[in-house]
Amino acid sequence: MPRLRLRGWVTTRFLYLLSAAAGVLALSVAVHFFVYVAAAGLLVLGAFVTADLAAGPARSAVSVERRSPEHFALRVPADLTYDVSQRGSRPIRVGIFETPVRTLRFDVEEASAAVPAMTVATLRRRVTPVARGRDELGDIYVWYENSIGLIRRRAVVPAPFPIRVYPDLAAVERYGTLRARNRLVEAGLRRMRLRGIGTEFESLRDYAAGDAFRTIDWKATARRGKVMVAQHEVERSQNVVLAIDCGRLMTPRLGDQRKLDYAITAALSVASIASLASDKVGAVAFAQKILVARAPRSTASSLQGLAEALYDLEPRFEESDYARVCAYLQTHLRRRSLVVLFTDVIDPLAQSMVLGELASLARRHFVLCVFMNDAAVVDALARVPAGAIDAYERDVAIGLERERGVAVTTLERAGVHVIDVPARSLSVSVINEYLRVKQRGLL
């Protein structure tokens, strides 16, 4: 357990008392008697300071240890927990600060509490993760003082600890608790026995009037001497590939998160739901080059590996190479798959590249293109202009909305399915679309 290194400084209480003595001394200009009052006050203050220093506690009597924090989720409040061991004979008051870190916002400036003698107290400090990725908690800064409260001891506890901030998958939890027994089952989590369709063999039965000619199993018919029909069921294990644009178009912030933050959260939410349906989930993250490439897999360990590969991706200020990622998907996906592309094509330069590549990809696969519309644009369109600046903002918003509408229409005509929703609704909307694809057997 790390030991505290003793340092000290006077408290606010000491400064108030010292100021009072100085005020009394100032009055001695008019009445000499106050010199003696001020001197007596300073002597008493000095005596109490001496008593404070003697009362301690000693450096060996106090220790602080941070409990190993669990993984954090973006924008989900959590607690940092500390164990304060106080082996002195008098109660003390303790306060704890943390070294600032990039990924966490400390909701309170410090965690403080009174700690009785010969006890171990637990302190908690609420934090909110504000950015994804890897980070490290640094040194702990501690102050403590006794009941006299004139000298505050200060110490630094070296306590480096690596942390990870993952996307918030609350949408998955809502589906798991509220809809697991209806929509997910309907979407294919339970085998659906649909006569005459599907690709997975289920059973044989005797031929009946009305059965399609193509359903006759000729080998079984020859073996048994009567016409037999093969029954198939809808294939459950299908490929789902999450293609995530990490280029400059995903760098803007929508509210308190970047577009890429919303995209990764939605991608991992879909991956979690798809794994429940026994689908194989893979991912490709790209900018000018392929950043992450994971082939579709259906095991629980592969889903964890997917989360580890995606959670700390950062957007890059460079143009994304859509031709490269589409060529990669065409080469590596041998069977028809659901390709979910998270991007934004509001930029006319990017539109010309992405539209042609996605149209080519959609001839072989079910392509779902996911956009996030900006609430600021929606608000500007809904607001009645009150002046020249509002009118200008509305004109810009109309232009952006028109460009987005052209891109969506062009993609849909090329056979690409499009989702264009507010960023905060992205995860639920993409999950809904995935369930619709499964329900209707579009793969």
C-alpha positions as CSV (number, residue, x, y, z in Angstrom):
1,M,0.0,0.0,0.0
2,P,1.5,3.4,-1.0
3,R,2.6,5.7,1.8
4,L,1.8,9.4,1.9
5,R,4.7,11.9,1.6
6,L,4.1,14.6,4.2
7,R,3.8,18.2,3.1
8,G,1.9,20.9,4.8
9,W,0.5,24.4,4.5
10,V,-1.8,26.6,6.6
11,T,-5.6,26.3,6.2
12,T,-8.2,29.0,5.5
13,R,-9.0,28.9,9.3
14,F,-5.5,29.9,10.1
15,L,-5.6,32.8,7.6
16,Y,-8.9,34.1,9.0
17,L,-7.4,34.1,12.6
18,L,-4.2,35.8,11.3
19,S,-6.3,38.4,9.5
20,A,-8.3,39.1,12.7
21,A,-5.0,39.6,14.6
22,A,-3.8,41.9,11.9
23,G,-7.0,43.9,12.1
24,V,-6.7,44.3,15.9
25,L,-3.1,45.4,15.4
26,A,-4.2,48.1,12.9
27,L,-6.5,49.5,15.6
28,S,-3.4,50.1,17.8
29,V,-2.7,53.2,15.7
30,A,-5.6,54.9,17.5
31,V,-5.6,53.0,20.8
32,H,-2.2,51.6,21.9
33,F,-4.0,49.0,24.1
34,F,-4.8,46.9,21.0
35,V,-1.1,46.1,20.5
36,Y,-1.2,43.9,23.6
37,V,-4.5,42.3,22.4
38,A,-3.0,41.5,19.0
39,A,0.2,40.1,20.6
40,A,-1.9,37.9,22.9
41,G,-3.9,36.7,20.0
42,L,-0.8,35.8,18.0
43,L,0.6,34.0,21.0
44,V,-2.6,31.9,21.3
45,L,-2.5,31.3,17.5
46,G,1.1,30.1,17.7
47,A,0.2,27.8,20.6
48,F,-2.6,26.2,18.6
49,V,-0.3,25.8,15.6
50,T,2.2,24.1,17.8
51,A,-0.6,21.8,19.2
52,D,-1.8,21.1,15.6
53,L,1.7,20.1,14.5
54,A,2.1,17.9,17.6
55,A,-1.3,16.3,17.2
56,G,-0.4,15.0,13.8
57,P,-1.3,12.5,12.4
58,A,2.2,11.1,11.6
59,R,3.0,10.3,8.0
60,S,2.8,6.5,8.7
61,A,-0.7,6.8,10.2
62,V,-2.5,7.6,6.9
63,S,-2.6,5.8,3.6
64,V,-4.8,6.1,0.5
65,E,-5.4,3.4,-2.1
66,R,-7.6,3.7,-5.2
67,R,-9.6,0.6,-6.0
68,S,-9.1,-0.8,-9.5
69,P,-11.9,0.9,-11.6
70,E,-14.0,-1.2,-13.9
71,H,-14.3,-0.4,-17.6
72,F,-16.1,2.9,-18.3
73,A,-18.8,3.6,-20.9
74,L,-19.0,6.8,-22.8
75,R,-21.3,9.4,-21.1
76,V,-22.4,6.9,-18.4
77,P,-21.6,8.3,-14.9
78,A,-19.4,6.1,-12.7
79,D,-17.5,6.3,-9.4
80,L,-13.9,6.2,-8.5
81,T,-13.5,4.5,-5.1
82,Y,-10.8,5.1,-2.6
83,D,-9.9,3.3,0.7
84,V,-8.5,5.7,3.3
85,S,-6.7,3.9,6.2
86,Q,-6.4,6.1,9.4
87,R,-4.3,4.5,12.1
88,G,-4.0,7.6,14.3
89,S,-5.6,8.1,17.7
90,R,-7.6,11.2,16.7
91,P,-10.2,11.7,13.9
92,I,-9.1,13.6,10.8
93,R,-10.6,15.0,7.6
94,V,-9.4,13.9,4.2
95,G,-9.7,15.3,0.7
96,I,-8.7,13.6,-2.6
97,F,-7.9,15.0,-6.0
98,E,-7.0,13.2,-9.2
99,T,-4.6,14.1,-11.9
100,P,-6.7,15.4,-14.9
101,V,-7.2,12.8,-17.7
102,R,-8.4,13.3,-21.2
103,T,-11.3,10.8,-21.2
104,L,-12.9,11.6,-17.8
105,R,-14.7,14.6,-16.5
106,F,-14.7,14.9,-12.7
107,D,-18.2,15.9,-11.6
108,V,-17.0,17.2,-8.2
109,E,-13.7,19.0,-7.5
110,E,-12.7,16.6,-4.7
111,A,-13.9,13.7,-2.6
112,S,-13.7,14.6,1.1
113,A,-14.9,13.0,4.3
114,A,-14.3,12.8,8.0
115,V,-12.4,9.6,9.0
116,P,-12.6,8.4,12.7
117,A,-9.5,7.2,14.5
118,M,-8.3,3.6,13.8
119,T,-10.7,3.0,10.9
120,V,-10.7,2.5,7.1
121,A,-13.1,4.8,5.3
122,T,-14.4,4.6,1.7
123,L,-14.6,7.7,-0.4
124,R,-16.3,7.9,-3.8
125,R,-15.9,10.5,-6.5
126,R,-18.4,10.7,-9.4
127,V,-16.9,10.9,-13.0
128,T,-18.4,11.0,-16.4
129,P,-16.4,9.6,-19.4
130,V,-16.3,12.2,-22.2
131,A,-14.1,10.4,-24.8
132,R,-13.6,6.9,-25.9
133,G,-10.3,5.1,-25.9
134,R,-7.3,4.2,-23.7
135,D,-6.1,6.4,-21.0
136,E,-4.3,6.3,-17.6
137,L,-5.2,7.6,-14.2
138,G,-2.2,9.4,-12.7
139,D,-1.1,10.4,-9.2
140,I,-3.6,11.0,-6.4
141,Y,-3.3,14.3,-4.5
142,V,-4.4,14.1,-0.9
143,W,-4.8,16.6,1.9
144,Y,-5.7,15.8,5.5
145,E,-6.0,17.7,8.7
146,N,-6.9,17.1,12.4
147,S,-9.7,18.6,14.4
148,I,-7.7,21.8,15.2
149,G,-7.7,22.6,11.5
150,L,-4.9,25.1,11.2
151,I,-2.3,23.0,9.3
152,R,-3.3,21.0,6.2
153,R,-0.9,18.2,5.3
154,R,-0.6,17.5,1.6
155,A,0.7,14.4,-0.1
156,V,1.1,12.8,-3.5
157,V,0.3,9.1,-3.9
158,P,1.8,7.6,-7.1
159,A,-1.0,5.4,-8.5
160,P,-0.9,5.0,-12.3
161,F,-3.6,2.8,-13.6
162,P,-4.6,2.1,-17.3
163,I,-8.3,2.6,-18.1
164,R,-10.5,2.0,-21.1
165,V,-13.6,3.9,-22.1
166,Y,-16.0,1.9,-24.3
167,P,-19.1,3.1,-26.2
168,D,-22.4,3.1,-24.4
169,L,-24.4,0.0,-25.4
170,A,-27.5,1.0,-23.5
171,A,-29.6,0.4,-26.7
172,V,-28.6,-3.3,-26.6
173,E,-29.6,-3.6,-22.9
174,R,-33.1,-2.1,-23.8
175,Y,-33.6,-4.6,-26.6
176,G,-32.3,-7.4,-24.4
177,T,-34.9,-6.7,-21.6
178,L,-37.9,-5.4,-23.5
179,R,-37.9,-7.1,-26.9
180,A,-35.9,-10.3,-26.6
181,R,-39.0,-12.5,-26.6
182,N,-40.9,-10.9,-29.4
183,R,-39.1,-8.9,-32.1
184,L,-35.8,-10.8,-31.8
185,V,-37.5,-14.2,-31.9
186,E,-39.5,-13.0,-34.9
187,A,-36.3,-11.8,-36.6
188,G,-34.8,-15.3,-36.7
189,L,-33.4,-16.1,-33.3
190,R,-35.7,-19.1,-33.2
191,R,-35.7,-21.4,-36.3
192,M,-38.5,-20.5,-38.7
193,R,-39.8,-23.5,-40.6
194,L,-41.0,-22.1,-43.8
195,R,-41.9,-24.7,-46.4
196,G,-40.1,-24.5,-49.7
197,I,-37.7,-21.6,-48.9
198,G,-34.5,-21.2,-47.1
199,T,-31.1,-22.9,-47.6
200,E,-30.6,-25.0,-44.5
201,F,-31.9,-28.6,-44.7
202,E,-34.4,-29.4,-41.9
203,S,-36.2,-32.7,-42.7
204,L,-37.7,-35.0,-45.3
205,R,-41.4,-35.8,-45.8
206,D,-43.7,-37.5,-48.3
207,Y,-44.7,-35.5,-51.3
208,A,-48.1,-33.8,-51.1
209,A,-50.2,-32.1,-53.7
210,G,-49.2,-28.5,-54.2
211,D,-45.5,-29.0,-53.4
212,A,-43.1,-27.2,-55.7
213,F,-41.3,-29.4,-58.2
214,R,-37.9,-28.0,-57.1
215,T,-38.4,-29.3,-53.5
216,I,-38.3,-32.9,-54.5
217,D,-35.2,-34.7,-53.1
218,W,-34.4,-37.2,-55.9
219,K,-31.8,-39.1,-54.0
220,A,-34.2,-39.8,-51.1
221,T,-36.9,-40.6,-53.6
222,A,-34.6,-43.2,-55.2
223,R,-33.7,-44.8,-51.9
224,R,-37.2,-45.1,-50.5
225,G,-39.1,-45.8,-53.7
226,K,-41.5,-42.9,-53.3
227,V,-41.5,-39.2,-53.9
228,M,-39.9,-37.4,-51.0
229,V,-39.7,-33.6,-50.4
230,A,-36.9,-31.8,-48.6
231,Q,-38.0,-29.2,-46.1
232,H,-35.6,-26.3,-45.6
233,E,-35.5,-23.5,-43.0
234,V,-34.4,-19.9,-43.2
235,E,-30.7,-19.6,-42.9
236,R,-29.7,-18.1,-39.5
237,S,-26.0,-17.7,-39.7
238,Q,-25.5,-14.8,-42.2
239,N,-22.8,-12.3,-42.6
240,V,-23.0,-8.8,-41.2
241,V,-20.1,-6.5,-42.0
242,L,-19.8,-3.1,-40.3
243,A,-17.9,-0.6,-42.4
244,I,-17.0,2.5,-40.5
245,D,-15.7,5.7,-42.1
246,C,-12.9,7.2,-39.9
247,G,-12.1,10.1,-42.3
248,R,-12.6,13.8,-42.0
249,L,-16.4,13.6,-42.6
250,M,-16.7,11.9,-39.2
251,T,-14.8,14.5,-37.2
252,P,-17.5,17.1,-36.6
253,R,-19.3,17.1,-33.2
254,L,-23.0,16.7,-32.9
255,G,-23.8,17.9,-29.4
256,D,-21.3,16.4,-27.0
257,Q,-20.0,13.6,-29.2
258,R,-18.3,13.3,-32.6
259,K,-20.0,11.6,-35.5
260,L,-17.5,8.7,-35.2
261,D,-18.4,8.2,-31.5
262,Y,-22.1,7.7,-32.5
263,A,-21.1,5.4,-35.4
264,I,-19.0,3.1,-33.3
265,T,-21.6,2.9,-30.6
266,A,-24.3,2.0,-33.2
267,A,-21.9,-0.5,-34.9
268,L,-21.2,-2.4,-31.6
269,S,-24.9,-2.3,-30.7
270,V,-25.8,-4.0,-34.0
271,A,-23.0,-6.5,-33.5
272,S,-24.3,-7.5,-30.1
273,I,-27.8,-8.0,-31.4
274,A,-26.6,-9.9,-34.5
275,S,-24.6,-12.2,-32.3
276,L,-27.8,-13.2,-30.5
277,A,-29.2,-14.1,-33.9
278,S,-26.2,-16.4,-34.6
279,D,-25.1,-14.1,-37.4
280,K,-21.4,-13.8,-38.2
281,V,-20.2,-10.2,-37.6
282,G,-17.1,-8.6,-39.1
283,A,-15.9,-5.0,-39.3
284,V,-13.8,-2.8,-41.6
285,A,-12.7,0.7,-40.4
286,F,-11.0,2.9,-43.0
287,A,-9.8,6.3,-43.9
288,Q,-7.2,6.6,-46.6
289,K,-6.2,3.1,-45.8
290,I,-7.8,0.1,-44.0
291,L,-7.4,0.7,-40.3
292,V,-9.2,-2.4,-38.9
293,A,-10.3,-5.5,-40.8
294,R,-12.0,-8.4,-39.0
295,A,-13.6,-11.3,-40.9
296,P,-17.1,-12.2,-39.9
297,R,-17.2,-14.6,-36.9
298,S,-20.0,-15.8,-34.7
299,T,-18.3,-16.7,-31.4
300,A,-18.6,-14.7,-28.2
301,S,-14.8,-14.2,-28.1
302,S,-14.9,-12.7,-31.6
303,L,-17.5,-10.2,-30.5
304,Q,-15.2,-9.1,-27.6
305,G,-12.3,-8.9,-30.0
306,L,-14.4,-6.7,-32.3
307,A,-15.2,-4.3,-29.4
308,E,-11.5,-4.2,-28.5
309,A,-10.6,-3.4,-32.1
310,L,-13.1,-0.5,-32.5
311,Y,-13.5,1.2,-29.1
312,D,-10.4,3.4,-29.4
313,L,-10.6,4.4,-33.1
314,E,-10.1,8.1,-33.7
315,P,-11.2,10.1,-36.7
316,R,-8.5,11.3,-39.1
317,F,-8.3,14.6,-41.0
318,E,-7.9,12.9,-44.4
319,E,-10.1,11.9,-47.3
320,S,-11.5,8.4,-47.0
321,D,-10.8,6.0,-49.9
322,Y,-14.2,4.5,-50.6
323,A,-12.9,2.7,-53.7
324,R,-10.4,0.8,-51.5
325,V,-12.8,-0.3,-48.9
326,C,-15.4,-1.4,-51.5
327,A,-12.8,-3.4,-53.4
328,Y,-11.8,-5.0,-50.2
329,L,-15.3,-6.0,-49.4
330,Q,-15.9,-7.3,-52.9
331,T,-12.8,-9.4,-52.7
332,H,-13.3,-10.8,-49.2
333,L,-17.0,-11.4,-49.0
334,R,-17.7,-14.5,-51.0
335,R,-21.4,-14.8,-50.0
336,R,-24.2,-12.3,-49.9
337,S,-23.9,-10.1,-46.8
338,L,-25.4,-7.2,-45.0
339,V,-23.0,-4.4,-45.3
340,V,-23.7,-1.5,-42.9
341,L,-21.7,1.6,-43.9
342,F,-21.5,4.5,-41.3
343,T,-20.4,7.7,-43.1
344,D,-21.6,11.1,-44.2
345,V,-21.8,12.2,-47.8
346,I,-22.9,15.8,-47.3
347,D,-19.7,16.9,-49.0
348,P,-20.3,17.0,-52.8
349,L,-16.7,15.9,-53.4
350,A,-17.2,12.7,-51.3
351,Q,-20.6,12.1,-52.9
352,S,-19.2,11.5,-56.3
353,M,-16.8,8.8,-55.0
354,V,-19.1,7.0,-52.5
355,L,-22.2,6.8,-54.7
356,G,-20.6,4.9,-57.6
357,E,-18.7,2.5,-55.3
358,L,-21.8,1.7,-53.2
359,A,-23.9,1.2,-56.3
360,S,-21.4,-1.4,-57.5
361,L,-21.3,-3.1,-54.1
362,A,-25.1,-3.2,-53.9
363,R,-25.4,-5.5,-57.0
364,R,-24.1,-8.4,-54.9
365,H,-24.8,-7.5,-51.3
366,F,-27.5,-5.8,-49.2
367,V,-25.9,-2.4,-48.5
368,L,-27.3,-0.2,-45.7
369,C,-25.8,3.4,-45.7
370,V,-26.2,5.1,-42.4
371,F,-26.1,8.9,-42.1
372,M,-26.5,11.2,-39.0
373,N,-28.3,14.4,-39.6
374,D,-27.3,17.5,-37.7
375,A,-29.8,18.8,-35.2
376,A,-28.5,22.3,-35.9
377,V,-29.6,22.1,-39.5
378,V,-33.0,20.8,-38.5
379,D,-33.4,23.6,-36.0
380,A,-32.3,26.2,-38.6
381,L,-34.9,24.9,-41.0
382,A,-37.7,25.0,-38.4
383,R,-36.9,28.4,-37.0
384,V,-38.5,31.6,-38.5
385,P,-35.7,34.0,-39.4
386,A,-35.7,37.0,-37.0
387,G,-32.9,38.9,-38.8
388,A,-30.2,38.8,-41.5
389,I,-28.0,36.2,-39.6
390,D,-31.0,33.8,-39.1
391,A,-31.9,34.2,-42.8
392,Y,-28.3,33.4,-43.8
393,E,-28.2,30.3,-41.5
394,R,-31.5,29.1,-42.9
395,D,-30.2,29.5,-46.5
396,V,-27.1,27.5,-45.7
397,A,-29.3,24.8,-44.0
398,I,-31.5,24.6,-47.0
399,G,-28.5,24.0,-49.2
400,L,-27.1,21.3,-47.0
401,E,-30.5,19.6,-46.8
402,R,-30.9,19.7,-50.5
403,E,-27.4,18.1,-51.0
404,R,-28.3,15.4,-48.5
405,G,-31.6,14.7,-50.2
406,V,-29.9,14.3,-53.6
407,A,-27.4,11.9,-52.2
408,V,-30.1,9.8,-50.5
409,T,-32.2,9.7,-53.6
410,T,-29.3,8.7,-55.8
411,L,-28.2,5.9,-53.4
412,E,-31.8,4.5,-53.2
413,R,-32.1,4.4,-57.0
414,A,-28.8,2.4,-57.1
415,G,-30.3,-0.2,-54.8
416,V,-28.6,1.1,-51.5
417,H,-30.9,1.3,-48.5
418,V,-30.4,4.5,-46.5
419,I,-31.0,5.5,-42.9
420,D,-30.8,9.3,-42.1
421,V,-31.8,10.0,-38.5
422,P,-30.6,12.2,-35.6
423,A,-27.4,11.1,-34.1
424,R,-29.0,10.3,-30.7
425,S,-31.4,7.9,-32.4
426,L,-28.8,6.1,-34.5
427,S,-28.3,2.9,-32.5
428,V,-32.0,2.1,-32.1
429,S,-32.7,3.0,-35.8
430,V,-29.9,0.8,-37.1
431,I,-31.0,-2.1,-34.9
432,N,-34.6,-1.7,-36.1
433,E,-33.4,-1.8,-39.7
434,Y,-31.3,-4.9,-39.0
435,L,-34.4,-6.6,-37.5
436,R,-36.5,-5.6,-40.5
437,V,-33.9,-7.2,-42.9
438,K,-34.0,-10.4,-40.8
439,Q,-37.8,-10.5,-40.6
440,R,-38.3,-10.1,-44.3
441,G,-35.5,-12.5,-45.3
442,L,-33.8,-9.8,-47.5
443,L,-30.5,-11.6,-47.3
